[in-house]
């Protein structure tokens, strides 16, 4: 009766919604499900952040509409954090934009800069929102393969010049979801050079920059010369501070790009609840909170070690990731990623994510999320061993 638009017909069913449906079906049968599917931290938000929210929520001045671009004090806290973390100086007035989570900002960026038919370069496998937001803006997503042979980095110099001339945005994401790959300064410098040469917006999703192990410290793309001419970087408080439900993040970088994104947002949303922004300031600035983050990273590192070592014993080829809370590995031979994941759910009550759900170049791989305790990971490995993998 009510026909949906053609662009909605082009969208695949959102991967995590699909997984949740299957999970609920299995749970309804009474199965004890171990959910290693969605990257949603099981650890609590640090207490100082919660207390800051409670204090701010009591102030009636925070019950009114917030400013569209975000409180200057929150944007300044983000700029201060950037200076402390990356030694990058930002103007909080026009080089920092508050977001209702980085997903929201990523999703709205193509609406500001992509005309119908324009090409957007999206990594495959990659976060599904890059492709979906391009489709919703009327653009044409072009998947750039992330291959194991290239350490899951795109071959930027292999992209045809004819394609680069049509591209408006290039999405990159390191540390990477879903592969957990990392990138170095040489790779970023190459991306900046190509985007400057072809006038392409370089959108770097850095949501996992703080979840790193063994002393590894991911860099910001804005540390490099020329980056600010073409790049914006998206950050989320969700994974770093266990705040996925709070919906707060920020974008930084090129002022002109942020102004375009901000113009979209002023016409679509009304900003972030100010009490949440005060909690965000606490997250970014408080030393006690950082101590809690350090504890969380040690917990994830311990879980990583348990899962990686256990998968290796079972014959999976997997390297310990340097960052993110994901483990990416090849599915067993002669099994599709979706088929393997379905079998695990139906026969062992284990939820993992099929690589094909992140793009065609993710086929043959699966992703485990380190968002359950070490005990549950040991149980996962026990169930896997009984299936003969």
N, C-alpha and C positions, 0 to 999 in steps of 0.2 A: 504493500500500500504506500509506504513512504520510502522512496528510493534513495539510497545513500549515494554520495558523490562518487565519481570515478576514482578520485584519489584515495578514498577509503578502501575501495576495492583493490587497490594496488598494495595496501599494507598487509604484511603477513600478520597472523595472529600473534599478539605479543608473547614472546617466549615464556616469560615467567608466569604469566596468567595461565598459559597452557599447562605448564608443569604443576601449578597449584591445583588445577582441576583434577589431574591424574592422582596427585597426592591425596586429595580429599576422598576420592573414590576408594583408594587403598585403605585409608584410615577408617573409613566407614565399615570395612570388613573386619575391623579389630586388630589390624596389623600394627605393630610397634614400628613406626617410621622414623628413620634417621635422615634428617633433611640436610644435605650438603649441596643444595641447589642454589638458592638465592644468596647473594652476598650481603646478608643482614646480620651485623654483629650481635652475638648473644650476650656480650659483656655490657654492664650498665653504664649509663652516662655518669661521668665523675660528679661527685656530690657538690663541689663548689658551683658547678654550672647549674645544677638543679636549684640550689639555694639562691643564686642570682636571679633565676627566672621567678621564683616565688616572691622575692622582694619586689621585683619590677612589676609583677602582676598586681600587687597591692596598690600601686600608684595609678590613680584614675587618669592621669595624663597619658598613660600608655594604652588606654582603652579606645582611643580615637584612631582615625586613619593615620598610618605612618607616612613618612615621605616616600615618594616613588623610588628614588634612587637609593634609599636606605639612610639611616641616621649617619651623620658625618662622623660621629664618635665610633660607630662600628666600622665604617670604611677606614678611619684612621687606625683603628686597631688592626685591621687587615694589612694596611700599609706598614705599620710598625712590625708586625709579624714577618712580613716579607723581607724587610730590612734585616731583621735579626736572623732569619732562617737562610736567606739567599744572598744577602748583601745587595739587594736591588731596591733602589729608591723609587717610590711611587708618589704621585700627587693624589691624595685621597679624594680630591674634589672631582677629578675627571679621568683618573686612571684606575679607579676602583668602583665597581658596581655591585650592589648587593643582589643576591638571587634567592629565590624560594627553593633552594637546593640547586646544585649545578646541573642536574637533569633539565630543569626548567630553562635555564639560560642556554644550554646547548640546543634544546628543542626550538627556542625562539630565534636563534641566530640566523638560520636560513630565511626566515620571514623578513628579516631586515635587508638581506643582501642578495637573495637568489630570485631571479625572474623565471617565469615558466620556460623550461627547456635548458636552463643553465646547468652545467655539470658541477657536481660536488664529489670530491674524492674521499671515499670512506674506506677505512681499513677493514679487511675481511680475513680472519674473524675480527669482529669488533662489537662494541656496545650497540645494540639495535637502534638506539635513539638517533644515531647519526644518519642512518638510512631513512628511518621513519620521518624525521623532521624535514629532510630534503623532499621526500614525496609530498608531504603536507603543504610545502611551500611551492609545489609545482615544478621542482627541480628534477634533475636526472642523476641519481646516485650511480657512481662508477666505483666498483669494488677494486681496491688495490690489495693484491694478495700478500699476506704475512706468512711466509713459508719457513718451515723448520730449518731448511738448508741455509737460510739467511738470518737465523736466530730470531725469527718472527719480527723482523724489521722490513718495511716495504723497500723495494728496489726503486728509489726515487728517480734515479737517473735513467731507469728503464721505462718511465712513463712517457708515452709519445708526446712530442711537442704539440701536435695538433690537438691533443686532449687537454694539455696544460693551457692552451690558448682559450679553451672554452670554460675552464674551471673558475669558479668564484670562491670556493672554500676548500681547504684541505684539512680534514680532521686527523689528528694524531693523538695517541693516548699511551703515555709511559710514565711510571710503570704500568704495564698493559693488562687490561681486562679484555679477554679471558686468559691470555697465554702466560701472564706474569713476567713477560720479557721486559728488559730494561734497555734504555738508550743512552748513548754518551754524547759528549759535546760535538764530536765530529759529525754524527748523524744529524743532530739539530742544526748545525751550521749549514749542512747541505740543504736541509728543508727550508731554512730561512733564505738561502741564496736563490733557490728555485722559485719560491713564492714572491720574492722581490722582483725577479726577472719577469714574471708573468702576472704580476699584480693580483695575487691570490691571497685571500685571508687565511692565515695559519691559525687554526683553532686547536689549542693543545689542552686536552683533558688530563689534569694532574690530580685527580681525586685520590690517588693512592700514594702520593709523594711521601707521606709520613709513615707508611706501613712498610718498613724496610728492615732487613735482618743482617746480622753478622757485621755490623759497623758500616754497612753500605748507606750512603746518603744521596738519594736522587737529586738532580739539579733542576732548576727552573730554566725554561727556554729563554726567559727574559734576561738571564745572566749574559747572554751572548750579544755581540755587536750586531746591530741591524734588526734585531728581533722586534723591537718596539715599533718599527715601521710597518710591520705586517701582522704581528701576532697578538692574540689574546690567550690568556691561560685561565682555565676554569678550576676552581677549588671548591671542595665541599667539606663541611664540618662533620658530615655523616659518618665516614669511616674512621677518620682520625680520632674523633671524640665520642664514638658510639652514639651518634645523634641522628640516626636515619629517620626517625619519626618527627624530628623537630623541623625539618625542611628549612635549612639555612646554608647558604654558600656565598661565593663571590667570584666575579671575573675581574681580571686585571690586565693591563697592557695598553694597546693602542687606543687613544682617546676617541678617535673618530669612529672606530668599530664599536666601542662601548656606547657611544652616543646613539648609534643606529639601533643597537640592541635595547638600549634604554627607551628609545621612542616606541618600539614595539611593546615593551612592558608597560609603559604608562597607559597604553590603550587597551591592555588586557588584564593586568592585575593591579592590586592596590598596595603592594609592598608586603613586607614581613612584619608581623606582630612585634611591636617594639620591645615587649618583655623578652621575646626570643632573641632579639638583637642584643639586649643587655647580657643575656646568657652567652651569646656568641662572643662578646667582648671578654667575658670571664674566661671562656675557652681559649681564646687566642693569647691572652696576656698573663694568666695566672701560673705561677711556678708550681703550685700544688697540682694543678690540672696536668701540666707537662709530666710530672712525676707519675701520674696515673696512666698517661699515654705510654710512657716507657714500660710500665708494668704490663700493659696490654700487649705491647710488641713482644715482650718476653714470652707471654702466654701463647701468642700466635706462632712464635718461633718454635716453641716446644711442640705444639700441635703439628706444625710443618714437618718436624723431624720424625714424629711418630708415623705420620701418614706416608711420607716419602720412603722411609726405611721399610715400612710394611708393604707398600706397593712393589718395591724392588724385590722383596722376598717372594712375592707372588708372580714375579716375572714381567711386571710392567716396566717400560723404559721411561724413567722420570728423573729429572735433575731437581735439586732443591732450589726453589725460587728465591731470588734475592729480595723480592718485594711483593706486595699485595698479600691478601689472605686466600689465594687460589693456588691449586696445583693442577697443572694442565698436562695431560698425558694421552698417548695414542690408545684408542679402543683396541680390543683384541682383534687379531687378523680375521678377515672375512666377516666382520660385523660392522654394520653402519653405526654411527654414533647414536642415532635415535633408537635403533633396535637394541643396542647394548644397554642404554639407559632404561628403556622400557622393561627389559628383562630384569635388571637390578631391582627396579621398583616392584615388579610383580612377584619375583621369586625370593627377594631378600629384604624388601622394605627399605631400600636405600634410594634416596633421591640425589642424583647428580645431573649435570646439565650437558646435553648433547652439543658438540661443537658446531654442528650444522645450523643450530639456532642463532649463531653469531655471524652467519654468512656462509656462502658456498665453500670458501676455502677453510672453513672449520671442520668440514666433514672428515671423519676418521679420528677425531679427537674428542675428549670429554673433559669437563672441568669439575673439580671437587672444591667446595668452599670450606675453609677451616673455621666454621662458625658453630662448632659443637665441642664439648670437652674432650680431653685426651682419652677418657674412658669410653666415650661413644665412638671415637675414631678406632680404638682397639676393637670394639664390637663390630664396627664396619668391616675391618680387615678380617675378623673371624668369619663373618657372613660371606665375604668374598671368597675366602679359602674353601668354604663348603661348596661353593658353586664351581670350583675347579679352575679358577682363573690364575 
